[in-house]
Protein backbone atom coordinates (compact mmCIF):
# COMPACT_ATOMS: atom_id res chain seq x y z
CA UNK A 1 0.00 0.00 0.00
CA UNK A 2 1.26 3.47 -0.84
CA UNK A 3 1.58 6.50 1.35
CA UNK A 4 -1.31 8.64 0.12
CA UNK A 5 -0.80 12.35 -0.47
CA UNK A 6 -4.06 13.25 -2.19
CA UNK A 7 -5.78 16.42 -0.95
CA UNK A 8 -8.86 16.07 1.24
CA UNK A 9 -12.15 16.58 -0.60
CA UNK A 10 -14.04 19.84 -0.31
CA UNK A 11 -17.07 20.09 1.98
CA UNK A 12 -19.52 19.98 -0.92
CA UNK A 13 -17.96 16.76 -2.22
CA UNK A 14 -18.16 15.16 1.24
CA UNK A 15 -21.90 15.88 1.41
CA UNK A 16 -22.56 13.55 -1.54
CA UNK A 17 -21.07 10.52 0.20
CA UNK A 18 -23.61 9.84 2.92
CA UNK A 19 -22.86 9.14 6.57
CA UNK A 20 -20.64 6.10 6.01
CA UNK A 21 -18.65 7.76 3.26
CA UNK A 22 -17.93 10.72 5.52
CA UNK A 23 -16.98 8.37 8.35
CA UNK A 24 -14.63 6.54 5.95
CA UNK A 25 -12.86 9.82 5.19
CA UNK A 26 -12.57 10.59 8.90
CA UNK A 27 -11.14 7.15 9.64
CA UNK A 28 -8.61 7.50 6.81
CA UNK A 29 -7.56 10.93 8.06
CA UNK A 30 -6.96 9.32 11.47
CA UNK A 31 -4.56 6.80 9.90
CA UNK A 32 -6.89 3.84 9.32
CA UNK A 33 -7.16 1.86 6.09
CA UNK A 34 -10.75 1.42 4.93
CA UNK A 35 -12.68 -0.44 2.25
CA UNK A 36 -16.36 -1.00 1.39
CA UNK A 37 -18.66 -3.89 2.27
CA UNK A 38 -21.83 -4.51 0.30
CA UNK A 39 -24.78 -2.64 1.85
CA UNK A 40 -26.46 -4.51 4.68
CA UNK A 41 -23.64 -7.07 5.07
CA UNK A 42 -20.74 -7.67 7.44
CA UNK A 43 -18.83 -10.38 5.57
CA UNK A 44 -19.11 -9.41 1.89
CA UNK A 45 -16.28 -7.07 0.79
CA UNK A 46 -17.18 -5.06 -2.30
CA UNK A 47 -13.56 -5.30 -3.52
CA UNK A 48 -11.79 -8.58 -4.22
CA UNK A 49 -8.35 -8.11 -2.64
CA UNK A 50 -9.67 -6.12 0.30
CA UNK A 51 -6.55 -6.15 2.50
CA UNK A 52 -4.44 -4.66 -0.29
CA UNK A 53 -7.25 -2.49 -1.66
CA UNK A 54 -7.89 -0.91 1.77
CA UNK A 55 -6.77 2.70 1.55
CA UNK A 56 -6.41 6.13 3.14
CA UNK A 57 -6.68 7.87 -0.24
CA UNK A 58 -9.64 10.29 -0.03
CA UNK A 59 -10.17 10.27 -3.79
CA UNK A 60 -10.50 6.49 -3.90
CA UNK A 61 -12.80 6.56 -0.89
CA UNK A 62 -15.00 9.12 -2.63
CA UNK A 63 -15.18 6.97 -5.77
CA UNK A 64 -16.41 4.02 -3.71
CA UNK A 65 -19.01 5.73 -1.54
CA UNK A 66 -20.31 8.02 -4.26
CA UNK A 67 -21.58 4.88 -6.04
CA UNK A 68 -23.81 3.49 -3.28
CA UNK A 69 -24.22 3.40 0.52
CA UNK A 70 -21.67 0.71 1.22
CA UNK A 71 -21.02 -0.47 4.75
CA UNK A 72 -17.62 0.50 6.13
CA UNK A 73 -14.82 -1.86 7.10
CA UNK A 74 -11.36 -1.20 8.55
CA UNK A 75 -8.49 -3.53 7.61
CA UNK A 76 -6.78 -4.19 10.93
CA UNK A 77 -3.28 -5.18 9.79
CA UNK A 78 -2.38 -2.15 7.64
CA UNK A 79 -4.11 0.07 10.22
CA UNK A 80 -1.89 -1.45 12.94
CA UNK A 81 -4.95 -2.34 14.99
CA UNK A 82 -5.91 -5.17 17.29
CA UNK A 83 -9.66 -5.30 17.89
CA UNK A 84 -11.03 -7.46 20.68
CA UNK A 85 -14.53 -8.64 19.73
CA UNK A 86 -16.63 -9.51 22.80
CA UNK A 87 -19.94 -11.27 22.15
CA UNK A 88 -22.94 -12.22 24.25
CA UNK A 89 -23.59 -15.93 24.78
CA UNK A 90 -26.06 -17.39 22.31
CA UNK A 91 -29.48 -18.35 23.68
CA UNK A 92 -29.47 -21.95 24.88
CA UNK A 93 -25.67 -22.23 24.80
CA UNK A 94 -24.15 -24.44 27.55
CA UNK A 95 -22.74 -22.78 30.65
CA UNK A 96 -19.08 -21.82 30.45
CA UNK A 97 -16.57 -23.84 32.44
CA UNK A 98 -14.13 -22.48 35.03
CA UNK A 99 -12.71 -19.89 35.29
CA UNK A 100 -15.56 -18.29 33.33
CA UNK A 101 -18.55 -20.00 34.92
CA UNK A 102 -21.55 -17.71 35.13
CA UNK A 103 -20.32 -15.35 32.38
CA UNK A 104 -23.02 -14.41 29.88
CA UNK A 105 -21.02 -11.93 27.80
CA UNK A 106 -17.47 -11.59 26.53
CA UNK A 107 -17.17 -8.41 28.61
CA UNK A 108 -17.45 -10.50 31.76
CA UNK A 109 -14.93 -12.99 30.40
CA UNK A 110 -12.53 -10.16 29.58
CA UNK A 111 -12.96 -8.73 33.07
CA UNK A 112 -11.94 -12.06 34.61
CA UNK A 113 -8.91 -12.28 32.31
CA UNK A 114 -7.77 -8.86 33.49
CA UNK A 115 -8.40 -9.79 37.13
CA UNK A 116 -6.39 -13.01 36.75
CA UNK A 117 -3.49 -11.01 35.29
CA UNK A 118 -3.71 -8.52 38.17
CA UNK A 119 -4.42 -5.73 35.69
CA UNK A 120 -7.03 -3.04 35.20
CA UNK A 121 -9.99 -3.80 32.93
CA UNK A 122 -8.93 -1.99 29.69
CA UNK A 123 -12.13 -0.16 28.73
CA UNK A 124 -10.44 3.25 28.34
CA UNK A 125 -10.21 3.00 24.56
CA UNK A 126 -12.45 3.54 21.55
CA UNK A 127 -15.42 1.13 21.60
CA UNK A 128 -18.16 0.15 19.14
CA UNK A 129 -21.31 -1.86 19.84
CA UNK A 130 -22.59 -4.25 17.17
CA UNK A 131 -26.29 -4.73 16.37
CA UNK A 132 -26.39 -7.90 18.49
CA UNK A 133 -24.87 -6.24 21.54
CA UNK A 134 -21.32 -7.33 20.90
CA UNK A 135 -18.57 -4.89 21.90
CA UNK A 136 -15.46 -4.10 19.85
CA UNK A 137 -12.47 -2.71 21.78
CA UNK A 138 -9.89 -1.01 19.55
CA UNK A 139 -6.17 -1.10 20.44
CA UNK A 140 -2.98 0.04 18.71
CA UNK A 141 -0.88 -2.98 17.71
CA UNK A 142 2.79 -3.04 18.73
CA UNK A 143 5.28 -2.50 15.92
CA UNK A 144 7.60 -5.36 16.85
CA UNK A 145 5.12 -8.27 16.95
CA UNK A 146 2.96 -9.71 14.17
CA UNK A 147 -0.45 -10.75 15.50
CA UNK A 148 -3.10 -12.70 13.62
CA UNK A 149 -6.84 -13.27 13.88
CA UNK A 150 -8.06 -15.79 16.40
CA UNK A 151 -11.50 -17.06 17.35
CA UNK A 152 -12.15 -18.11 20.96
CA UNK A 153 -8.47 -19.06 21.30
CA UNK A 154 -7.82 -16.67 24.16
CA UNK A 155 -11.13 -17.32 25.90
CA UNK A 156 -14.76 -18.13 25.08
CA UNK A 157 -16.97 -15.32 23.73
CA UNK A 158 -13.80 -13.43 22.72
CA UNK A 159 -12.35 -13.11 19.21
CA UNK A 160 -9.36 -11.09 18.02
CA UNK A 161 -9.15 -9.17 14.74
CA UNK A 162 -5.56 -8.44 13.71
CA UNK A 163 -3.41 -9.56 10.77
CA UNK A 164 -5.59 -11.04 8.03
CA UNK A 165 -8.78 -9.55 9.42
CA UNK A 166 -11.05 -6.56 9.39
CA UNK A 167 -13.68 -5.01 11.62
CA UNK A 168 -17.04 -3.52 10.63
CA UNK A 169 -16.95 0.15 11.59
CA UNK A 170 -19.48 2.36 13.35
CA UNK A 171 -22.44 3.65 11.25
CA UNK A 172 -22.56 0.42 9.19
CA UNK A 173 -26.03 -1.12 9.02
CA UNK A 174 -27.49 -4.61 8.92
CA UNK A 175 -31.09 -5.74 8.91
CA UNK A 176 -30.87 -6.23 12.69
CA UNK A 177 -29.45 -2.80 13.52
CA UNK A 178 -26.55 -0.37 13.38
CA UNK A 179 -22.95 -0.48 14.58
CA UNK A 180 -22.69 2.41 17.07
CA UNK A 181 -19.66 4.10 18.62
CA UNK A 182 -19.92 4.01 22.43
CA UNK A 183 -17.41 6.79 22.97
CA UNK A 184 -15.02 9.10 21.14
CA UNK A 185 -11.84 8.18 23.03
CA UNK A 186 -8.52 7.77 21.24
CA UNK A 187 -7.39 4.23 20.48
CA UNK A 188 -5.20 3.03 23.36
CA UNK A 189 -2.04 0.91 23.01
CA UNK A 190 -2.54 -2.83 23.38
CA UNK A 191 -1.98 -3.67 27.08
CA UNK A 192 1.18 -5.67 27.67
CA UNK A 193 -0.63 -8.38 29.64
CA UNK A 194 -3.06 -8.87 26.75
CA UNK A 195 -0.21 -9.02 24.22
CA UNK A 196 1.50 -11.69 26.35
CA UNK A 197 -1.74 -13.69 26.53
CA UNK A 198 -2.21 -13.47 22.76
CA UNK A 199 1.35 -14.60 22.08
CA UNK A 200 0.99 -17.51 24.52
CA UNK A 201 -2.24 -18.60 22.82
CA UNK A 202 -0.73 -18.72 19.32
CA UNK A 203 -0.77 -22.27 17.93
CA UNK A 204 2.53 -24.07 17.55
CA UNK A 205 3.80 -24.18 13.94
CA UNK A 206 2.71 -27.30 12.12
CA UNK A 207 4.76 -29.17 9.49
CA UNK A 208 3.70 -28.63 5.92
CA UNK A 209 1.34 -31.42 4.82
CA UNK A 210 2.52 -33.69 2.04
CA UNK A 211 0.31 -33.00 -0.98
CA UNK A 212 -1.79 -35.95 -2.08
CA UNK A 213 -2.81 -36.03 -5.75
CA UNK A 214 -6.57 -35.85 -6.20
CA UNK A 215 -8.12 -38.35 -8.52
CA UNK A 216 -10.20 -36.88 -11.31
CA UNK A 217 -13.91 -37.59 -11.05
CA UNK A 218 -15.40 -38.82 -14.27
CA UNK A 219 -18.30 -36.74 -15.50
CA UNK A 220 -17.66 -33.72 -13.25
CA UNK A 221 -15.60 -30.69 -14.14
CA UNK A 222 -16.28 -27.73 -11.91
CA UNK A 223 -13.36 -25.59 -13.09
CA UNK A 224 -11.08 -28.18 -14.69
CA UNK A 225 -12.03 -27.80 -18.34
CA UNK A 226 -11.63 -24.58 -20.29
CA UNK A 227 -14.63 -25.35 -22.51
CA UNK A 228 -16.81 -26.07 -19.48
CA UNK A 229 -15.71 -22.89 -17.73
CA UNK A 230 -16.28 -20.80 -20.84
CA UNK A 231 -19.80 -22.23 -21.10
CA UNK A 232 -20.46 -21.45 -17.42
CA UNK A 233 -19.20 -17.89 -17.92
CA UNK A 234 -21.60 -17.43 -20.82
CA UNK A 235 -24.53 -18.58 -18.67
CA UNK A 236 -23.60 -16.19 -15.88
CA UNK A 237 -23.08 -13.27 -18.27
CA UNK A 238 -26.46 -13.94 -19.87
CA UNK A 239 -28.14 -13.74 -16.45
CA UNK A 240 -26.29 -10.52 -15.64
CA UNK A 241 -27.34 -9.02 -18.99
CA UNK A 242 -30.98 -9.82 -18.17
CA UNK A 243 -30.63 -8.07 -14.84
CA UNK A 244 -29.10 -5.00 -16.49
CA UNK A 245 -31.90 -4.64 -19.01
CA UNK A 246 -35.04 -5.71 -17.12
CA UNK A 247 -37.46 -2.75 -17.21
CA UNK A 248 -38.95 -1.18 -14.12
CA UNK A 249 -42.31 -2.43 -13.00
CA UNK A 250 -43.84 -3.56 -9.75
CA UNK A 251 -42.37 -6.97 -9.04
CA UNK A 252 -40.59 -7.38 -12.39
CA UNK A 253 -37.08 -6.61 -11.18
CA UNK A 254 -37.62 -8.62 -8.01
CA UNK A 255 -38.52 -11.68 -10.10
CA UNK A 256 -35.51 -11.10 -12.36
CA UNK A 257 -33.16 -10.92 -9.37
CA UNK A 258 -34.62 -14.08 -7.86
CA UNK A 259 -34.48 -16.01 -11.14
CA UNK A 260 -30.89 -14.96 -11.86
CA UNK A 261 -29.76 -15.91 -8.35
CA UNK A 262 -31.46 -19.30 -8.63
CA UNK A 263 -29.76 -20.14 -11.94
CA UNK A 264 -26.35 -18.97 -10.81
CA UNK A 265 -26.90 -20.77 -7.49
CA UNK A 266 -27.40 -24.02 -9.44
CA UNK A 267 -23.91 -23.54 -10.87
CA UNK A 268 -22.45 -22.73 -7.46
CA UNK A 269 -23.97 -25.97 -6.18
CA UNK A 270 -22.26 -27.77 -9.06
CA UNK A 271 -18.94 -26.20 -7.95
CA UNK A 272 -18.47 -24.22 -11.15
CA UNK A 273 -17.87 -21.01 -9.17
CA UNK A 274 -17.74 -19.96 -5.55
CA UNK A 275 -20.68 -18.48 -3.69
CA UNK A 276 -18.64 -15.38 -2.83
CA UNK A 277 -17.80 -14.73 -6.49
CA UNK A 278 -21.38 -15.38 -7.58
CA UNK A 279 -22.75 -13.04 -4.91
CA UNK A 280 -20.31 -10.27 -5.79
CA UNK A 281 -21.08 -10.45 -9.51
CA UNK A 282 -24.85 -10.52 -9.00
CA UNK A 283 -24.87 -7.69 -6.47
CA UNK A 284 -22.73 -5.48 -8.68
CA UNK A 285 -25.63 -5.41 -11.15
CA UNK A 286 -28.62 -5.95 -8.87
CA UNK A 287 -27.77 -3.04 -6.57
CA UNK A 288 -28.35 -0.68 -9.50
CA UNK A 289 -32.05 -1.51 -8.97
CA UNK A 290 -32.04 0.36 -5.64
CA UNK A 291 -34.31 3.39 -5.76
CA UNK A 292 -37.89 4.62 -6.03
CA UNK A 293 -40.33 4.02 -8.89
CA UNK A 294 -42.98 6.68 -9.48
CA UNK A 295 -45.93 6.97 -11.87
CA UNK A 296 -46.58 9.79 -14.33
CA UNK A 297 -48.17 11.85 -11.57
CA UNK A 298 -45.10 11.52 -9.38
CA UNK A 299 -46.72 9.11 -6.93
CA UNK A 300 -44.42 6.50 -5.44
CA UNK A 301 -45.27 3.02 -6.72
CA UNK A 302 -42.44 1.03 -5.16
CA UNK A 303 -39.26 1.46 -3.13
CA UNK A 304 -36.33 -0.94 -3.52
CA UNK A 305 -33.70 -0.94 -0.77
CA UNK A 306 -30.15 -2.31 -0.78
CA UNK A 307 -31.07 -4.68 2.03
CA UNK A 308 -34.01 -6.06 0.04
CA UNK A 309 -31.84 -6.63 -3.03
CA UNK A 310 -29.09 -8.31 -1.03
CA UNK A 311 -31.54 -10.60 0.79
CA UNK A 312 -33.23 -11.67 -2.47
CA UNK A 313 -29.90 -12.49 -4.12
CA UNK A 314 -28.55 -14.39 -1.10
CA UNK A 315 -31.74 -16.40 -0.62
CA UNK A 316 -31.89 -17.22 -4.34
CA UNK A 317 -28.29 -18.39 -4.38
CA UNK A 318 -28.78 -20.58 -1.32
CA UNK A 319 -31.94 -22.13 -2.75
CA UNK A 320 -30.30 -22.71 -6.12
CA UNK A 321 -27.28 -24.36 -4.51
CA UNK A 322 -29.57 -27.06 -3.14
CA UNK A 323 -30.22 -28.10 -6.76
CA UNK A 324 -26.69 -28.36 -8.19
CA UNK A 325 -26.13 -28.19 -11.92
CA UNK A 326 -22.98 -30.02 -13.00
CA UNK A 327 -21.91 -29.34 -16.57
CA UNK A 328 -19.59 -31.92 -18.11
CA UNK A 329 -17.45 -32.10 -21.21
CA UNK A 330 -19.68 -34.94 -22.40
CA UNK A 331 -22.75 -32.70 -22.15
CA UNK A 332 -21.07 -30.01 -24.23
CA UNK A 333 -20.07 -32.63 -26.81
CA UNK A 334 -23.72 -33.68 -27.12
CA UNK A 335 -24.77 -30.07 -27.73
CA UNK A 336 -22.73 -29.87 -30.93
Secondary structure, DSSP 4 states (H G I P E B T S, - for coil): -----PPPPPHHHHTTSHHHHHHHHHHHHTT--EEEE-TB-SS-BSSTTHHHH-B--HHHHHHHHHHS--EEEEETTTTTEEEEEE-BPPTTPPPPPTTSTT--BHHHHHHHHHHHHT------S-EEE-TTS-EEEEEEPPTT---B-EEEEEETTEEEE-BT-EEEPTT-EETTEE-EES--PPPEEPPHHHHHHHHHHSPPP-PPPPP-PPPPPTT--SSS-HHHHHHHHHHHHHHHHHHHHPPP-TTHHHHHHHHHHHHHHHHHHTTSS-HHHHHHHHHHHHGGG-EEEE-TTS-EEEEE-HHHHHHHHHHHHHHHHTS-----HHHHHHT-
